[in-house]
C-alpha cells in the first residue's frame, strides 16, 4: 500500500513532464490546411499554415504561410508568405512575400517582395521588390525596385529603381533610378538618374542625371 502511494506522485510528475515536452515540440506539416498558435513549426511540400501568437515558422517547397501578430517566418524554395501586423520574415531562394501593415522583411537571393502600409524591406542579391503606400525599402547589390505612392527607397550597389508619384529616393554607389510624377531623388557617388515629368533631383557632381519633361535638378555638395 505504501508503495502505491509512493509511485503515484512519481507517475504524476512524469505525466506533467511528458505533457510539457509535447507542448514545446516542433510541429511538422506536409500537406493540408493547418494552424499554429505559438511554438515552432516546420512546413514542407504543399502544406498551408495560419500562424498566430508569436509562432516561429520555417517553410520550404511550395508551402503557403499566413502569419499574424508577432510571428517570425523563414522562407526557402518557392514558399509564399503573407505577413500581417508586426510579422518578421527572412526570405531566401525564390520565395515570395506579401507584406502588410508594419511587417519587417529581410530578403536575399531571387526572392520577390510586395510591401505596403508601413512595412520595411531590406533586399540583397537579385531580389525583386514592389512597394506601395508608406513602405520603406533598402535595396543592395543587384536588387530591382518598383515603388509608388509615398514610399521611401534607399538604393546601393548596382540596385535599380523605378519610382512613381510621390516617392523619395536616395541613390548611392552605382545604383540607377528612373523617376516619374513628383518623385524626389537625392543622388551621389556614381549613381545614374533619368528624371521625367515633375521629378526633382539633387545630385553631386559625380552623379549622372538626365532631365526630361519638366524635371529639375539641383547640384548638391
LOGU-579928 format. One record per atom (N, C-alpha, C): residue number from 1; atom name; x, y, z. Coordinates in steps of 0.001 Angstrom, whole numbers, plus 524288, in hexadecimal, padded with zeros to 5 digits. Each point is the difference from the previous one (the first is absolute). Layout:
<rs>
R   seq   atom    east   north      up
R   NUM     CA       X       Y       Z
...
</rs>
This chain:
<rs>
R   seq   atom    east   north      up
R     1      N   8033B   7FB50   80000
R     1     CA   7FCC5   804B0   80000
R     1      C   8035F   804E4   80000
R     2      N   80433   7FFE6   8034D
R     2     CA   80377   80485   80030
R     2      C   8029F   800D0   7FABE
R     3      N   80159   7FBA9   7FD56
R     3     CA   80291   80063   7FAEA
R     3      C   7FC64   8029F   7FC06
R     4      N   7FAE3   7FEC3   80060
R     4     CA   7FC2F   80259   7FC76
R     4      C   7FFF1   805E7   80095
R     5      N   80009   801E4   804DE
R     5     CA   7FFD9   805A4   800F4
R     5      C   80521   802A5   7FE83
R     6      N   80448   7FD1C   8004A
R     6     CA   8050A   80231   7FE6D
R     6      C   80063   8007C   7FA14
R     7      N   7FDC8   7FC3E   7FD2F
R     7     CA   80054   80009   7FA54
R     7      C   7FC68   80413   7FD80
R     8      N   7FBA5   80140   80288
R     8     CA   7FC2D   80393   7FDC2
R     8      C   80245   8056C   7FEDD
R     9      N   802CC   80284   803D0
R     9     CA   80253   80524   7FED0
R     9      C   803FA   7FFB3   7FBA4
R    10      N   802FD   7FBB8   7FFD3
R    10     CA   803FE   7FF68   7FBEF
R    10      C   7FD74   7FFA3   7FAA0
R    11      N   7FBB1   7FD12   7FFAA
R    11     CA   7FD3F   7FF7E   7FB0E
R    11      C   7FD96   80526   7FE44
R    12      N   7FDDE   802EC   803CB
R    12     CA   7FDC3   8051D   7FEC7
R    12      C   8042E   803C1   7FE13
R    13      N   8049C   7FFCB   80270
R    13     CA   80454   8035B   7FE67
R    13      C   801C5   7FEB1   7FA81
R    14      N   80055   7FAE5   7FECE
R    14     CA   80199   7FE50   7FACA
R    14      C   7FC01   801AC   7FBF0
R    15      N   7FAFE   7FF94   80153
R    15     CA   7FBD7   8018B   7FC6E
R    15      C   8004C   805D1   7FEC8
R    16      N   8011B   80337   803F7
R    16     CA   80075   805A5   7FF44
R    16      C   80496   8014A   7FC78
R    17      N   80463   7FD52   800D2
R    17     CA   804B2   800F0   7FCD3
R    17      C   7FF0B   7FE98   7FA53
R    18      N   7FD5E   7FB8E   7FF13
R    18     CA   7FED5   7FE5D   7FAB4
R    18      C   7FC44   803C7   7FD5C
R    19      N   7FC49   8020F   80303
R    19     CA   7FC52   803D3   7FDE8
R    19      C   802BD   804F5   7FE60
R    20      N   803AF   801D6   80336
R    20     CA   80300   804B3   7FEB6
R    20      C   80340   7FF27   7FB21
R    21      N   80251   7FB66   7FF87
R    21     CA   80329   7FEBE   7FB65
R    21      C   7FCA3   80009   7FB1A
R    22      N   7FB49   7FDFC   80076
R    22     CA   7FC78   7FFD5   7FB80
R    22      C   7FE90   80581   7FE3F
R    23      N   7FF4A   8038E   803C9
R    23     CA   7FE96   8055F   7FEB9
R    23      C   8047E   802D7   7FD5A
R    24      N   804CE   7FF03   801B9
R    24     CA   80481   802DD   7FE15
R    24      C   8024B   7FDBF   7FAF9
R    25      N   7FE52   7FB7E   7FE4A
R    25     CA   80258   7FD91   7FB70
R    25      C   7FEBA   80316   7FB10
R    26      N   8031A   7FF2B   7FBF2
R    26     CA   7FF36   8029D   7FB03
R    26      C   7FBFF   7FD0C   7FCB8
R    27      N   7FC15   802C6   7FE06
R    27     CA   7FC0A   7FD9D   7FCA9
R    27      C   8022A   7FF86   7FA77
R    28      N   7FE98   7FBC9   7FD4D
R    28     CA   801C9   7FF0C   7FAAF
R    28      C   7FB51   7FF15   7FC83
R    29      N   7FF7F   80330   7FBC9
R    29     CA   7FB87   7FF95   7FC77
R    29      C   801DF   7FF05   7FA68
R    30      N   7FD51   7FC7F   7FD3A
R    30     CA   80168   7FECA   7FAA0
R    30      C   7FBA3   80137   7FC13
R    31      N   7FB25   80041   801BE
R    31     CA   7FBB1   800F1   7FC67
R    31      C   7FB3F   801F9   80306
R    32      N   7FC19   801CB   7FD23
R    32     CA   7FB22   801AA   80274
R    32      C   80046   8055F   80288
R    33      N   7FB8D   8019C   80231
R    33     CA   7FF8F   804FD   802BA
R    33      C   800CC   7FF24   805DA
R    34      N   80366   80329   80267
R    34     CA   80160   7FF42   8057C
R    34      C   80057   8053B   802D1
R    35      N   80017   7FFD4   80534
R    35     CA   800A2   804B0   80336
R    35      C   80401   7FF04   80443
R    36      N   802FC   80418   8014C
R    36     CA   8036B   7FFCA   80493
R    36      C   7FF1D   804E8   80333
R    37      N   7FFCE   7FF4D   8051F
R    37     CA   7FF44   8045E   8039A
R    37      C   804A8   7FFF4   803C0
R    38      N   803FB   80315   7FEA0
R    38     CA   804CD   7FFE3   80314
R    38      C   8033C   7FB3A   7FE9C
R    39      N   80475   7FF6B   80299
R    39     CA   80358   7FB80   7FF04
R    39      C   802E8   80079   7FADD
R    40      N   80213   7FB90   7FE2D
R    40     CA   802FF   7FFE4   7FB28
R    40      C   7FDBB   7FBF5   7FC44
R    41      N   800D0   800F6   7FAF0
R    41     CA   7FDFD   7FC62   7FC11
R    41      C   80399   7FFF1   7FB44
R    42      N   80071   7FB6F   7FD9B
R    42     CA   802BE   7FF59   7FB09
R    42      C   7FBF7   7FE40   7FC02
R    43      N   7FFCD   802BE   7FB96
R    43     CA   7FBF1   7FF13   7FC20
R    43      C   80295   7FE98   7FAD2
R    44      N   7FE67   7FB8E   7FDB9
R    44     CA   8026C   7FE20   7FB27
R    44      C   7FBE7   7FE51   7FC00
R    45      N   801F4   7FEF0   7FB5F
R    45     CA   7FCD0   7FE1D   7FB9C
R    45      C   7FBA8   803D9   7FEA0
R    46      N   7FB07   7FEBF   800C9
R    46     CA   7FBBF   80377   7FE4B
R    46      C   7FC8F   801D4   8048A
R    47      N   801DE   7FF8E   804BA
R    47     CA   7FCC9   8016C   80488
R    47      C   7FEDA   805DB   80036
R    48      N   7FB6B   80149   8021E
R    48     CA   7FE78   80569   80104
R    48      C   7FF83   8009F   805E9
R    49      N   8022E   8043B   8021A
R    49     CA   7FFD4   800CE   805A8
R    49      C   7FE79   8059E   80145
R    50      N   7FC47   8009F   8039A
R    50     CA   7FEB4   80514   8024D
R    50      C   802CD   80043   80542
R    51      N   80363   803EA   800B2
R    51     CA   8032F   80065   804B7
R    51      C   7FE70   804BF   8033D
R    52      N   7FF50   7FF1E   80528
R    52     CA   7FE60   8041D   80397
R    52      C   8035C   7FFE3   804F0
R    53      N   7FF4A   80414   80329
R    53     CA   80225   7FFFD   80549
R    53      C   805E1   7FF85   80072
R    54      N   802EC   80294   7FC8D
R    54     CA   805B1   7FFED   80071
R    54      C   8027C   7FAE9   7FE4B
R    55      N   7FD51   7FCF0   7FCDF
R    55     CA   80226   7FB0C   7FE1F
R    55      C   804D4   800EB   7FCA5
R    56      N   80380   7FC27   8000B
R    56     CA   804B8   80022   7FCC1
R    56      C   7FF81   7FBB8   7FBDE
R    57      N   8000A   80188   7FB08
R    57     CA   7FEE6   7FC51   7FBC3
R    57      C   80476   7FFF0   7FC0B
R    58      N   801A2   7FB47   7FE7C
R    58     CA   803CE   7FF51   7FBC9
R    58      C   7FD35   7FD30   7FB95
R    59      N   7FFEA   80259   7FB54
R    59     CA   7FCFF   7FDB2   7FBBF
R    59      C   8035E   7FF0F   7FB2E
R    60      N   7FEA6   7FBDC   7FD0F
R    60     CA   802F7   7FE47   7FB78
R    60      C   7FC4C   7FE97   7FB8E
R    61      N   80253   7FE95   7FB89
R    61     CA   7FD1A   7FDC0   7FB9E
R    61      C   7FBA8   8039C   7FE08
R    62      N   7FB3D   7FDEC   7FF64
R    62     CA   7FB96   802FE   7FDDD
R    62      C   7FC26   801A0   80447
R    63      N   801D6   80092   804A2
R    63     CA   7FC84   8011E   8046D
R    63      C   7FE02   805A2   7FFF2
R    64      N   7FBBC   800D8   802EA
R    64     CA   7FDB5   80539   8008A
R    64      C   7FF2E   8011D   805C7
R    65      N   8020B   8046A   801D3
R    65     CA   7FF8A   80183   80582
R    65      C   7FD1A   8052E   80067
R    66      N   7FBEE   80029   80338
R    66     CA   7FD50   804D4   80165
R    66      C   80189   8013A   8059C
R    67      N   80350   803E9   800B8
R    67     CA   80226   80126   80532
R    67      C   7FDBD   80510   8022C
R    68      N   7FE7B   7FFD1   8050A
R    68     CA   7FD89   80478   80286
R    68      C   802D0   80150   8051F
R    69      N   7FE34   80436   80270
R    69     CA   80205   80192   80525
R    69      C   805E3   8010C   7FFB6
R    70      N   802F1   7FD7A   80359
R    70     CA   805A8   800D9   8003A
R    70      C   802F5   7FB13   7FE69
R    71      N   7FDEB   7FD1B   7FC54
R    71     CA   8028E   7FB37   7FE3A
R    71      C   8050E   8012E   7FD08
R    72      N   8036D   7FC1D   7FFC3
R    72     CA   804B5   80053   7FCD1
R    72      C   7FFFE   7FB7A   7FC2B
R    73      N   801A2   8011B   7FB2B
R    73     CA   7FFEF   7FC0A   7FBDF
R    73      C   8052B   8000C   7FD12
R    74      N   8021D   7FB5E   7FEE5
R    74     CA   8047E   7FF6D   7FC86
R    74      C   7FE23   7FCE6   7FB4D
R    75      N   8009C   80241   7FB54
R    75     CA   7FDD8   7FD9E   7FB4D
R    75      C   80447   7FE66   7FC30
R    76      N   7FF89   7FB33   7FE00
R    76     CA   803AF   7FDE6   7FC2C
R    76      C   7FD04   7FDEE   7FB49
R    77      N   802EF   7FE77   7FBF2
R    77     CA   7FD98   7FD94   7FB76
R    77      C   7FC3D   803A2   7FD45
R    78      N   7FB48   7FE08   7FEDF
R    78     CA   7FBF0   80315   7FD74
R    78      C   7FB81   8011D   803C7
R    79      N   80135   80052   804F0
R    79     CA   7FBFA   8010B   803F0
R    79      C   7FDAC   80575   7FF4F
R    80      N   7FB0F   80089   80194
R    80     CA   7FD4A   8050A   7FFE1
R    80      C   7FE79   80184   8058C
R    81      N   80137   804DF   8017C
R    81     CA   7FEC6   801DE   80543
R    81      C   7FCA5   804EE   7FFA1
R    82      N   7FB8C   7FFF4   802A3
R    82     CA   7FCC8   804A7   8009E
R    82      C   800E8   80204   80587
R    83      N   802D4   80457   80068
R    83     CA   80191   8020D   8051E
R    83      C   7FC86   8048D   8018C
R    84      N   7FD9B   7FF94   8049F
R    84     CA   7FC6D   80409   801D8
R    84      C   801B1   801FE   8055E
R    85      N   7FE67   804BE   8013F
R    85     CA   80128   8025E   8051D
R    85      C   805E5   800BD   800B9
R    86      N   80242   7FDF2   80447
R    86     CA   8058B   800D2   80132
R    86      C   80345   7FB2F   7FED5
R    87      N   7FE8E   7FD2D   7FC15
R    87     CA   802BE   7FB33   7FE87
R    87      C   8056F   8013B   7FDDA
R    88      N   803C7   7FC8F   80145
R    88     CA   80550   80079   7FDE9
R    88      C   8011B   7FB50   7FC82
R    89      N   80214   80119   7FB56
R    89     CA   800F7   7FBD4   7FC37
R    89      C   8058B   8005C   7FDE1
R    90      N   80296   7FB80   7FFA6
R    90     CA   804E3   7FF92   7FD18
R    90      C   7FEDC   7FC8C   7FB4E
R    91      N   800E3   80214   7FB53
R    91     CA   7FE8D   7FD3D   7FB3E
R    91      C   804D4   7FED1   7FCB3
R    92      N   80064   7FB2B   7FE2B
R    92     CA   8046F   7FE4F   7FCDA
R    92      C   7FE1B   7FD4A   7FB0B
R    93      N   803C4   7FE8F   7FCAF
R    93     CA   7FEDD   7FD01   7FB3C
R    93      C   7FC09   802DF   7FC93
R    94      N   7FBDF   7FD46   7FE6F
R    94     CA   7FBF9   80252   7FC9E
R    94      C   7FAE7   800DF   802F8
R    95      N   8005C   800AC   8050A
R    95     CA   7FB49   800C8   8032A
R    95      C   7FD62   80532   7FEBB
R    96      N   7FB01   8005D   80160
R    96     CA   7FCF5   804BF   7FF10
R    96      C   7FD98   801D2   80524
R    97      N   80040   80525   800E3
R    97     CA   7FDE9   80231   804D1
R    97      C   7FC60   8048F   7FEB2
R    98      N   7FB5F   7FFF5   80261
R    98     CA   7FC42   80446   7FF76
R    98      C   7FF6F   80271   80570
R    99      N   8023F   8049F   800A0
R    99     CA   8007F   8026D   8052C
R    99      C   7FC11   8046E   800AD
R   100      N   7FD44   7FFF3   8046F
R   100     CA   7FC11   803F5   8011D
R   100      C   800E2   80266   80566
R   101      N   7FD6B   8045D   800DE
R   101     CA   8003B   802BA   80508
R   101      C   8059C   80172   80175
R   102      N   80229   7FDBD   8041C
R   102     CA   8053F   80171   801CA
R   102      C   803C5   7FB63   7FFBC
R   103      N   7FF5A   7FCC9   7FC27
R   103     CA   8036A   7FB73   7FF74
R   103      C   805A0   801A7   7FEE5
R   104      N   803A4   7FCAC   8019E
R   104     CA   8059E   800FB   7FF60
R   104      C   8024A   7FB7D   7FCCF
R   105      N   801EF   80134   7FB4B
R   105     CA   801B6   7FBE7   7FC62
R   105      C   805CD   80096   7FEC0
R   106      N   802DE   7FBB6   8006E
R   106     CA   8057F   7FFC7   7FE75
R   106      C   80060   7FBDB   7FBB8
R   107      N   800E1   801B2   7FB20
R   107     CA   7FFCB   7FC70   7FB95
R   107      C   80542   7FF9C   7FD41
R   108      N   80139   7FB4C   7FE1B
R   108     CA   804E1   7FF15   7FD37
R   108      C   7FF15   7FC2B   7FB90
R   109      N   8040C   7FF3F   7FCC0
R   109     CA   7FF7B   7FC61   7FB9F
R   109      C   7FC80   80239   7FBCD
R   110      N   7FC5A   7FCD4   7FE0F
R   110     CA   7FC53   801B2   7FBED
R   110      C   7FA82   800C5   8022E
R   111      N   7FFA1   8011F   804F5
R   111     CA   7FAE9   800AD   8027B
R   111      C   7FD01   80497   7FD9F
R   112      N   7FACC   7FF94   80016
R   112     CA   7FC8C   80439   7FE51
R   112      C   7FD06   801FF   804BC
R   113      N   7FFE6   80532   800B3
R   113     CA   7FD40   80257   8046E
R   113      C   7FC52   8043E   7FE0C
R   114      N   7FB26   7FFBE   801CA
R   114     CA   7FC41   80427   7FF00
R   114      C   7FE5E   8023D   80547
R   115      N   800E6   80513   800BC
R   115     CA   7FF31   80257   8052F
R   115      C   7FC82   804CB   7FFB4
R   116      N   7FCA9   8009E   80403
R   116     CA   7FCE5   804C2   80070
R   116      C   7FF8A   8017C   805BD
R   117      N   7FC9F   803C7   80118
R   117     CA   7FF95   801E5   80561
R   117      C   8050E   8028A   801A8
R   118      N   8019D   7FEFB   804C9
R   118     CA   804F6   80212   80204
R   118      C   80412   7FBAC   8005E
R   119      N   7FFAF   7FC47   7FC8E
R   119     CA   803B7   7FBAA   80003
R   119      C   8057C   801E2   7FEAD
R   120      N   803DC   7FD23   801FB
R   120     CA   8057F   8012D   7FEED
R   120      C   8025F   7FB4D   7FD3E
R   121      N   802A6   800FC   7FB9A
R   121     CA   80253   7FBCB   7FCF2
R   121      C   805C9   80114   7FF30
R   122      N   8033D   7FC1A   8011E
R   122     CA   8058D   80050   7FEC7
R   122      C   80132   7FBA9   7FC18
R   123      N   801F8   8017A   7FB5D
R   123     CA   800F2   7FC2D   7FBEF
R   123      C   805AF   7FF84   7FE89
R   124      N   801B9   7FB2A   7FF2F
R   124     CA   8055D   7FED9   7FE61
R   124      C   7FFE1   7FC6B   7FB44
R   125      N   80465   7FF91   7FD56
R   125     CA   80049   7FC5E   7FB99
R   125      C   7FCF2   801EC   7FB5A
R   126      N   7FCA5   7FCA1   7FDD6
R   126     CA   7FCEF   80146   7FB57
R   126      C   7FA31   80077   80132
R   127      N   7FEB9   801BA   804A1
R   127     CA   7FA7F   8007A   80192
R   127      C   7FD00   803B8   7FC70
R   128      N   7FAFD   7FEE4   7FF7A
R   128     CA   7FC66   8035D   7FD27
R   128      C   7FC06   80204   803F5
R   129      N   7FFBE   8052A   800AA
R   129     CA   7FCBF   80248   8041F
R   129      C   7FC13   803D6   7FDA4
R   130      N   7FB12   7FF6F   8017F
R   130     CA   7FBEC   803B5   7FE7F
R   130      C   7FDE3   80276   804F7
R   131      N   7FFF9   8053C   8003F
R   131     CA   7FE70   802B1   804CD
R   131      C   7FBCA   80410   7FEE8
R   132      N   7FC20   8003C   8037D
R   132     CA   7FBBC   803C3   7FF98
R   132      C   7FF33   80280   80562
R   133      N   7FC5B   803BB   80026
R   133     CA   7FEAB   80259   80504
R   133      C   80492   802E6   8025D
R   134      N   80106   7FEF8   804F3
R   134     CA   8043E   802A1   802CD
R   134      C   80484   7FC54   80138
R   135      N   800BA   7FC1B   7FCC5
R   135     CA   80427   7FC32   800ED
R   135      C   80568   80283   7FFA0
R   136      N   803B7   7FDC1   802DE
R   136     CA   80574   80198   7FFC2
R   136      C   80328   7FB7C   7FDD5
R   137      N   80315   80113   7FBE0
R   137     CA   8031A   7FBEF   7FD7F
R   137      C   805C2   8018E   80007
R   138      N   80359   7FC3C   80181
R   138     CA   805A7   800AD   7FF88
R   138      C   801F2   7FBA4   7FC6E
R   139      N   801D1   8017C   7FB63
R   139     CA   8017D   7FC2D   7FC0D
R   139      C   805DD   8000B   7FF15
R   140      N   80262   7FB69   80031
R   140     CA   805A5   7FF77   7FF49
R   140      C   80121   7FC6A   7FB63
R   141      N   80515   7FFAB   7FEA6
R   141     CA   801C2   7FC5A   7FBED
R   141      C   7FD2D   8010D   7FAD2
R   142      N   7FD72   7FC03   7FDD2
R   142     CA   7FD68   80083   7FAE7
R   142      C   7FA11   7FFD8   8006E
R   143      N   7FDF3   801BB   8044D
R   143     CA   7FA53   80004   800BD
R   143      C   7FD4C   803A2   7FC1C
R   144      N   7FB24   7FE9A   7FEC6
R   144     CA   7FCB1   8033D   7FCAB
R   144      C   7FB3B   801AF   80324
R   145      N   7FED7   80522   7FFE6
R   145     CA   7FBB8   80219   8032A
R   145      C   7FC37   80312   7FC96
R   146      N   7FAF0   7FEFC   800B1
R   146     CA   7FBE9   80349   7FDC6
R   146      C   7FD0A   80255   8049B
R   147      N   7FFEB   8053E   8004E
R   147     CA   7FD96   80299   8047F
R   147      C   7FC0D   8040E   7FE34
R   148      N   7FB93   80042   802C0
R   148     CA   7FBFA   803D4   7FEC1
R   148      C   7FD74   801F0   80501
R   149      N   7FD57   80476   7FFAC
R   149     CA   7FD8A   8022C   804AC
R   149      C   803C9   80367   80300
R   150      N   80008   7FF64   80527
R   150     CA   80373   80327   80357
R   150      C   80482   7FCC1   80227
R   151      N   801B7   7FC49   7FD13
R   151     CA   8044E   7FC9D   801BF
R   151      C   80522   80300   80080
R   152      N   80387   7FDB6   80317
R   152     CA   80556   801EF   80056
R   152      C   803A3   7FB8B   7FE6C
R   153      N   803A9   8011E   7FC87
R   153     CA   80389   7FBFD   7FE0C
R   153      C   805A2   801D7   80085
R   154      N   8034B   7FCA7   80224
R   154     CA   805A1   800E5   8000E
R   154      C   80275   7FBB4   7FCB2
R   155      N   8033B   80175   7FC37
R   155     CA   80251   7FC07   7FC9F
R   155      C   805F0   8007D   7FFF4
R   156      N   80280   7FB7F   80031
R   156     CA   805AF   7FFB1   80050
R   156      C   801F7   7FBF8   7FC13
R   157      N   8052B   7FFAC   7FF7C
R   157     CA   80235   7FC2B   7FC68
R   157      C   7FE3C   80112   7FA73
R   158      N   7FE14   7FBF4   7FD4A
R   158     CA   7FDF9   80087   7FAB2
R   158      C   7FA12   7FF88   7FFDE
R   159      N   7FD80   8012F   8044A
R   159     CA   7FA4E   7FFAD   80036
R   159      C   7FD8D   803D0   7FC22
R   160      N   7FB5B   7FE8F   7FE06
R   160     CA   7FD2F   80366   7FC5B
R   160      C   7FA7D   80103   80205
R   161      N   7FE29   804CD   7FF35
R   161     CA   7FAF1   801A5   80221
R   161      C   7FCC8   802C4   7FBD8
R   162      N   7FAF8   7FEA0   7FFAE
R   162     CA   7FC3C   80315   7FD09
R   162      C   7FC36   80244   803F3
R   163      N   7FF95   80535   8002E
R   163     CA   7FCDF   80291   80402
R   163      C   7FBCB   80365   7FD89
R   164      N   7FB1F   7FF70   801E5
R   164     CA   7FB8B   802F6   7FDFF
R   164      C   7FD6E   80320   80453
R   165      N   7FDAD   80452   7FE85
R   165     CA   7FCDF   80341   80383
R   165      C   80353   802D5   8040C
R   166      N   7FF0F   7FF33   804FE
R   166     CA   8028A   80324   80411
R   166      C   80455   7FD0E   802DF
R   167      N   802AB   7FCA2   7FD60
R   167     CA   80424   7FCDE   80265
R   167      C   804CF   80361   80114
R   168      N   802A7   7FEC2   80449
R   168     CA   80506   80279   80146
R   168      C   80443   7FBEB   7FF5B
R   169      N   8040B   80146   7FCED
R   169     CA   80423   7FC40   7FEE3
R   169      C   80550   80249   80173
R   170      N   80334   7FCE9   802A3
R   170     CA   8057A   8014F   800FB
R   170      C   80340   7FC05   7FD0A
R   171      N   80303   801C9   7FC21
R   171     CA   80303   7FC86   7FCA3
R   171      C   805DC   800BF   800EF
R   172      N   802AC   7FBA7   8012E
R   172     CA   8059B   8003E   800FE
R   172      C   802D6   7FBC6   7FCE8
R   173      N   80532   80004   80062
R   173     CA   80348   7FC39   7FD3C
R   173      C   7FEEC   8004E   7FA1E
R   174      N   7FF0B   7FB88   7FD78
R   174     CA   7FF05   7FFEF   7FA5A
R   174      C   7FA4E   7FECE   7FEC9
R   175      N   7FC84   8013E   80387
R   175     CA   7FA73   7FEE8   7FF43
R   175      C   7FDB6   8036C   7FBAF
R   176      N   7FB8C   7FE45   7FDDD
R   176     CA   7FD5C   802E8   7FBD4
R   176      C   7FA53   800FD   8017C
R   177      N   7FE0C   8049F   7FE81
R   177     CA   7FAA9   80183   80158
R   177      C   7FD4A   80245   7FB3A
R   178      N   7FB1B   7FE51   7FF17
R   178     CA   7FC8B   80295   7FC50
R   178      C   7FB7B   80226   8032F
R   179      N   7FF49   8051D   7FFD4
R   179     CA   7FC1F   80279   80365
R   179      C   7FBC9   802C2   7FCCF
R   180      N   7FB1E   7FF91   801E6
R   180     CA   7FB81   80250   7FD63
R   180      C   7FC8C   802B4   80406
R   181      N   7FC3B   8030D   7FE09
R   181     CA   7FC6B   802A6   8038D
R   181      C   802C0   8041D   80331
R   182      N   7FEF9   80010   80525
R   182     CA   80263   803D5   80386
R   182      C   8045E   7FD9D   80344
R   183      N   80276   7FC17   7FDE4
R   183     CA   8043A   7FD60   802D6
R   183      C   80470   803CA   80140
R   184      N   80245   7FF47   804A1
R   184     CA   80482   80320   801AE
R   184      C   804A4   7FC5D   8009A
R   185      N   80442   8012F   7FD3B
R   185     CA   80495   7FC9E   7FFFC
R   185      C   804CA   802F6   801F1
R   186      N   802F2   7FD77   80367
R   186     CA   8051F   80202   801A7
R   186      C   8040A   7FC0B   7FE33
R   187      N   8039D   801B6   7FC99
R   187     CA   803C2   7FC6E   7FDA7
R   187      C   80595   801A2   80126
R   188      N   8034F   7FC10   8011D
R   188     CA   80589   8010E   80105
R   188      C   80345   7FB83   7FDE8
R   189      N   80515   8004B   800CF
R   189     CA   803AD   7FC08   7FE07
R   189      C   7FF76   7FFA2   7FA06
R   190      N   7FF75   7FB3A   7FDFA
R   190     CA   7FF8E   7FF43   7FA4F
R   190      C   7FA6B   7FEB1   7FE66
R   191      N   7FC47   80183   8031F
R   191     CA   7FA89   7FECE   7FED8
R   191      C   7FE3E   802A7   7FAF3
R   192      N   7FC47   7FD7D   7FD4A
R   192     CA   7FDD2   8020D   7FB22
R   192      C   7FA24   800D1   800A4
R   193      N   7FE24   80498   7FE6A
R   193     CA   7FA75   8013F   80087
R   193      C   7FDCC   801DD   7FACB
R   194      N   7FBB7   7FD8D   7FE3D
R   194     CA   7FCE0   801F0   7FB9C
R   194      C   7FB02   80227   80257
R   195      N   7FF60   80529   7FFBB
R   195     CA   7FB9F   8028D   802A7
R   195      C   7FBFC   801E9   7FC0D
R   196      N   7FB06   7FE96   800D2
R   196     CA   7FBCC   80173   7FC7C
R   196      C   7FBBE   802FC   802E7
R   197      N   7FC78   80272   7FCF2
R   197     CA   7FB77   802C7   80207
R   197      C   801B3   8042F   803E8
R   198      N   7FE17   7FFD7   804D4
R   198     CA   8013A   8042D   803B9
R   198      C   80408   7FE5F   80419
R   199      N   80318   7FC24   7FEBB
R   199     CA   803F1   7FE27   803C1
R   199      C   803D4   80456   8016C
R   200      N   801F0   7FFAF   804D7
R   200     CA   803F6   803AF   801DA
R   200      C   804BF   7FCF1   801CA
R   201      N   80485   80177   7FE05
R   201     CA   804C6   7FD21   80125
R   201      C   80413   803A3   8026D
R   202      N   80225   7FE47   8045D
R   202     CA   80488   8029D   8024D
R   202      C   8048B   7FC37   7FF80
R   203      N   8042A   801B6   7FD4E
R   203     CA   80436   7FC61   7FEC9
R   203      C   8055A   80278   800D3
R   204      N   803B2   7FCCF   80182
R   204     CA   8056E   801C6   8003D
R   204      C   8022E   80017   7FA75
R   205      N   804A4   80238   7FF61
R   205     CA   8025A   80068   7FAD2
R   205      C   80188   7FAB3   7FDC7
R   206      N   800AB   7FC23   80356
R   206     CA   8019B   7FAD4   7FE1E
R   206      C   7FB6F   7FCC8   7FDEF
R   207      N   7FB42   80176   80171
R   207     CA   7FB5D   7FD2A   7FE2F
R   207      C   7FE89   801C2   7FA80
R   208      N   7FDAC   7FC76   7FD04
R   208     CA   7FE63   80130   7FAA6
R   208      C   7FA16   80090   7FFD6
R   209      N   7FE2A   80490   7FE27
R   209     CA   7FA64   80120   7FFF9
R   209      C   7FE38   8019C   7FA8D
R   210      N   7FBCD   7FD98   7FE22
R   210     CA   7FD7A   8017D   7FB16
R   210      C   7FA8E   80201   80148
R   211      N   7FED1   804D5   7FE30
R   211     CA   7FAF2   80260   80120
R   211      C   7FC73   7FFC7   7FB3D
R   212      N   7FAFE   7FEC9   800EA
R   212     CA   7FC22   7FFCA   7FBD8
R   212      C   7FB12   802CA   801D9
R   213      N   7FCC3   80198   7FC58
R   213     CA   7FB13   8029E   8014A
R   213      C   80108   804C6   80370
R   214      N   7FD68   8003C   80499
R   214     CA   800AC   8048C   8037A
R   214      C   80384   7FED0   804B3
R   215      N   802EC   7FBDE   7FFA7
R   215     CA   8036B   7FE79   8045F
R   215      C   80420   80436   800FA
R   216      N   8019B   80087   804EE
R   216     CA   803D1   803F6   80181
R   216      C   80468   7FD9B   8031F
R   217      N   80475   802A0   7FFB5
R   217     CA   804AC   7FE10   802C2
R   217      C   8027E   8044C   80330
R   218      N   8019F   7FEBC   804BA
R   218     CA   80336   80353   8034A
R   218      C   80530   7FD53   800F6
R   219      N   80424   802F1   8003B
R   219     CA   80526   7FDBF   8010A
R   219      C   800EB   7FFE4   805D7
R   220      N   800FA   7FB5C   8020B
R   220     CA   80105   7FF6F   80596
R   220      C   805BA   80070   8012E
R   221      N   8017A   7FECF   804F2
R   221     CA   80566   8006F   80197
R   221      C   80360   7FB9B   7FE09
</rs>
